[in-house]
Amino acid sequence: MEPVDQYSWYRLSKALSAVSALPAKSVLGDSVLVMFRAQEALDEFEKSPLQYSKVAAKEMSEEIRRLFQAHRKKDAAGKETDEIDWSQTIKPYLLDSLKRAIADFETLLARESPGMPVFFVPQKGIYNTTDLIEHAEQDFANHSELSMGAIKEIQQAGRCLAFDLFTAHAFHMMRAAEIVVLALLQEYYNESVPTAQRNWGQYVSILRRRGAPPDLLRFLDEVVRIERNESIHPTKLLTEVEAQIIHTIAKGAIMAMVEHIETLEAYDPLAESVGGTIKTPS
């Protein structure tokens, strides 16, 4: 997925129109700015996903290069130098060739553009679309404390929300929450949960037995309720509202767990731990 700078196409259109409008007897020095802007716009067009039009754009760039090379100064022996003679009138056949290349490009662009997969992604609530697609983790005040695995899941969730993939959005948010709770259990409570027993009811049961704070458990109980609800199962596609509800619950659980981890890390490692043995990171 790549963003498309639509305004760059407008600049390209203006630049090529200016080249096409050059009179037959144009002085190279008077036309250099027009040529430079056209070349600059063509370079930008290289980022376009339009394959055939890009080939035509490269041909225009080559025509511009040939045009400048054909107007180099000559030394006393009549040999061409590397210096451009800006005072020369542009050779008519070269200008005509460039204008034909522009016409060919416009024909290809007109044929290829309608098939270009460009879509408008409307904003979801208060979320800026670009931030939602690229930096969804920044919606979490304590995102700097999250593991890379959790951040990647949250980023995937943001992209899914941006593109109306609401069931997938909820799925990735629940995965992010599970990554955090497993880290909490393994790294701070020395509890390893076998893969076959991994479910939110088991996670909360362990944390309750180990004396985790009631406020944290209340957040996690909501996640248990969501997991047991059929709305998260593959038998049903979620609506935007249902996905947002799951997002809110998962986000609250993640932030509560990270806050709890920060509290555990703040304890003196020689102090008596709460609820059993708690691992203090080195």
C-alpha positions in Angstrom: 0.0 0.0 0.0 1.4 3.3 -1.1 0.0 6.9 -0.8 -0.6 8.7 -4.1 0.2 12.4 -4.4 -2.6 13.5 -6.7 -1.3 17.0 -6.8 1.9 15.8 -8.4 -0.2 14.8 -11.4 -1.6 18.3 -11.6 1.9 19.7 -11.6 2.9 17.2 -14.3 -0.1 18.3 -16.4 0.8 22.0 -16.1 4.5 21.3 -16.9 3.8 19.3 -20.0 1.2 21.8 -21.2 3.9 24.5 -20.9 6.3 22.4 -23.0 3.6 21.8 -25.7 2.9 25.5 -25.8 6.5 26.5 -26.7 6.7 28.2 -30.0 8.6 26.7 -32.9 11.6 29.1 -32.7 12.2 29.0 -28.9 15.6 29.9 -27.5 16.9 27.2 -25.3 17.9 29.6 -22.5 14.4 31.1 -22.5 12.8 27.6 -22.3 15.1 26.0 -19.7 12.8 26.6 -16.8 9.9 25.1 -18.6 12.0 22.0 -19.4 13.3 21.8 -15.9 9.8 21.8 -14.4 8.7 19.1 -16.8 11.7 16.9 -15.9 11.1 17.4 -12.2 7.4 16.4 -12.6 8.4 13.4 -14.7 10.8 12.3 -12.0 8.0 12.4 -9.5 5.8 10.4 -11.8 8.3 7.6 -11.6 6.6 6.7 -8.3 3.3 6.1 -10.0 2.1 2.5 -10.3 1.0 3.0 -13.9 3.3 0.8 -15.8 2.7 1.7 -19.5 2.5 5.5 -18.7 5.8 5.3 -16.8 7.4 3.9 -19.9 6.1 6.9 -21.9 7.3 9.2 -19.2 10.8 7.8 -19.4 10.8 8.4 -23.1 9.9 12.0 -22.5 12.8 12.3 -20.1 15.1 10.9 -22.7 13.8 13.4 -25.3 14.6 16.2 -22.9 18.0 14.9 -22.3 18.7 14.5 -26.1 17.4 18.0 -26.7 20.0 19.5 -24.3 22.8 17.3 -25.5 22.1 18.4 -29.1 22.8 22.1 -28.2 26.3 21.8 -26.7 28.9 24.4 -27.6 31.8 23.6 -29.9 35.4 24.5 -29.4 37.8 26.1 -31.9 38.3 22.8 -33.6 34.6 22.2 -34.1 34.4 19.5 -31.4 31.4 19.5 -29.0 32.1 20.4 -25.4 30.1 19.5 -22.3 28.9 23.1 -22.0 25.3 23.9 -23.2 24.9 26.8 -25.6 21.8 28.5 -24.1 21.7 31.1 -26.9 20.7 28.6 -29.6 17.3 28.2 -31.0 15.9 24.8 -30.2 16.2 22.5 -33.2 12.7 22.1 -34.6 12.9 18.4 -35.1 13.9 17.9 -31.5 11.0 20.1 -30.1 8.6 18.3 -32.4 9.8 14.9 -31.2 9.3 15.9 -27.6 5.8 17.2 -28.3 4.9 13.9 -30.0 6.2 12.1 -26.9 4.0 14.2 -24.7 1.0 13.4 -26.9 1.8 9.7 -26.8 2.1 9.9 -23.0 -1.3 11.6 -22.7 -2.9 8.9 -24.8 -1.5 6.1 -22.6 -2.3 8.0 -19.4 -6.0 8.5 -20.5 -6.3 4.7 -21.2 -4.5 3.5 -18.1 -5.7 5.9 -15.4 -9.3 4.7 -15.1 -8.0 1.2 -14.0 -5.7 2.6 -11.3 -6.8 1.2 -7.9 -7.1 4.5 -6.1 -9.7 4.7 -3.2 -10.7 7.4 -0.8 -10.5 6.3 2.8 -12.8 8.4 4.9 -11.8 9.3 8.5 -13.0 7.1 11.2 -14.3 9.1 14.1 -11.6 11.4 15.5 -8.7 9.3 14.0 -6.7 10.9 11.2 -6.7 8.4 8.4 -2.9 8.5 7.8 -2.2 8.0 11.5 -4.7 5.2 11.7 -3.0 3.4 8.8 0.6 4.1 9.8 0.8 4.8 13.6 -2.3 3.3 15.3 -0.2 2.5 18.4 0.1 6.2 19.2 -3.6 6.1 20.3 -2.1 4.4 23.5 -0.7 6.8 26.0 1.8 4.2 27.2 2.6 2.7 23.7 6.4 3.2 24.3 6.1 0.4 26.9 4.5 -2.1 24.5 6.5 -4.9 22.9 7.1 -4.9 19.1 4.7 -7.8 18.8 1.8 -5.9 20.4 2.6 -2.8 18.5 2.5 -4.7 15.2 -0.9 -6.1 16.1 -2.3 -2.7 17.0 -1.0 -1.3 13.7 -2.7 -4.1 11.8 -5.9 -3.3 13.7 -5.7 0.4 12.8 -5.3 -0.5 9.1 -8.3 -2.9 9.3 -10.4 -0.2 10.9 -9.4 2.4 8.2 -10.5 0.0 5.4 -13.8 -1.1 7.1 -12.4 -4.6 8.0 -14.2 -4.5 11.4 -14.0 -8.2 12.3 -10.3 -8.3 11.5 -9.8 -5.1 13.5 -11.3 -6.7 16.6 -9.3 -9.9 16.0 -6.0 -8.0 15.9 -6.9 -5.9 19.0 -7.6 -9.1 20.9 -4.3 -10.6 19.7 -2.5 -7.5 21.0 -4.1 -7.8 24.4 -3.1 -11.5 24.6 0.5 -10.7 23.8 0.6 -8.2 26.7 -1.1 -10.6 29.2 1.2 -13.4 28.3 4.2 -11.2 28.8 2.7 -10.1 32.2 2.3 -13.7 33.3 5.6 -15.0 32.0 7.9 -12.1 32.9 6.4 -10.8 36.1 4.5 -13.8 37.6 6.7 -16.6 36.4 3.7 -18.4 35.0 4.0 -20.2 31.7 0.6 -21.1 30.2 0.6 -24.2 27.8 -0.6 -23.4 24.3 -3.6 -25.8 24.7 -4.8 -23.9 27.8 -4.4 -20.4 26.5 -7.7 -18.5 26.9 -8.7 -15.4 28.7 -10.5 -17.3 31.4 -7.3 -19.1 32.3 -5.2 -15.9 32.3 -7.6 -14.1 34.6 -7.8 -17.1 36.9 -4.1 -17.2 37.3 -3.8 -13.5 37.9 -6.6 -13.6 40.5 -5.0 -16.6 42.3 -1.7 -14.7 42.3 -3.2 -11.6 43.9 -3.4 -9.2 40.9 -5.0 -5.9 41.7 -8.9 -5.9 41.6 -8.9 -2.9 39.2 -6.8 -4.8 36.7 -9.0 -7.9 37.0 -12.1 -5.9 36.3 -10.7 -4.8 33.0 -9.7 -8.3 32.2 -13.0 -9.8 33.1 -14.5 -7.6 30.4 -12.1 -9.2 27.9 -13.2 -12.7 29.1 -16.8 -11.7 28.5 -15.9 -10.6 25.0 -14.0 -13.8 24.2 -16.9 -15.9 25.3 -19.4 -13.9 23.4 -20.2 -15.4 20.0 -19.7 -12.0 18.3 -15.9 -12.6 18.3 -16.3 -16.0 16.7 -15.9 -16.6 13.0 -19.7 -17.3 12.7 -20.4 -13.6 12.6 -19.1 -10.5 10.9 -18.8 -7.6 13.2 -20.3 -4.2 12.6 -18.3 -1.0 13.1 -20.0 -0.4 16.4 -19.3 -3.9 17.6 -15.7 -3.7 16.6 -15.3 -0.3 18.3 -16.7 -1.8 21.5 -14.1 -4.6 21.4 -11.4 -2.1 20.6 -12.4 0.0 23.7 -12.3 -3.1 25.9 -9.1 -4.5 24.5 -7.4 -1.0 24.7 -8.5 -0.5 28.3 -7.1 -4.0 29.2 -3.8 -3.3 27.5 -3.3 0.1 29.1 -4.3 -1.4 32.5 -1.8 -4.2 32.2 1.0 -1.9 31.1 0.3 0.3 34.0 0.4 -2.7 36.3 3.7 -3.8 34.8 5.1 -0.3 35.4 4.0 -0.6 39.0 5.7 -4.0 39.4 8.9 -2.6 37.8 9.0 0.2 40.3 9.1 -2.2 43.3 12.4 -2.6 45.1 13.5 -6.2 44.1 14.3 -6.9 47.8 10.8 -5.9 48.9 8.1 -8.5 49.6 6.2 -9.2 46.3 2.5 -9.1 46.1 0.7 -12.3 45.3 3.7 -14.5 45.1 7.0 -14.3 43.4 7.2 -11.5 40.9 10.1 -11.2 38.5 11.9 -7.9 38.5 13.5 -7.1 35.2 17.3 -6.7 35.3 
